[in-house]
Amino acid sequence: MLRCVVHSARNLPNVEKKDRHSDPVVTLSFKGVKKKTKVIKNNLNPVWNEGFEWDLKGTPLDASSEIQIVVKDHETMGRNRFLGEVRAPLRDVLSTPNLMANYSLALLDTKKQNTGV
């Protein structure tokens, strides 16, 4: 079983107009299986503290395994707007005795520039 906890994000870009802020939501993808956090309304520094699990079906992780993390601004009408993405390599998990690792990852925009943490 692969377990992942999405704790928080900081300094997300604001794509809303006037005095509103983005409504961030995170989508995690591992080997084609997607999981999604709840939407945090009007917040550029959201805290989710949500856990997710993927059943590995007895297949061990390898050094090239990774989780893709995409943060978007949730829209009730129309498409969600991209805020940033990052890939979390799981090789660090494999190199620890308790098979756990904590990450602080910089989100990147479509031009691979830092957009938040």
Beta strands, then each sheet from edge to edge (+ up, - down):
strand 1: 2-8
strand 2: 24-30
strand 3: 33-36
strand 4: 47-54
strand 5: 66-73
strand 6: 81-89
strand 7: 107-108
strand 8: 114-116
sheet 1: 1+ 4-
sheet 2: 3+ 2- 5+ 6-
sheet 3: 7+ 8-
end
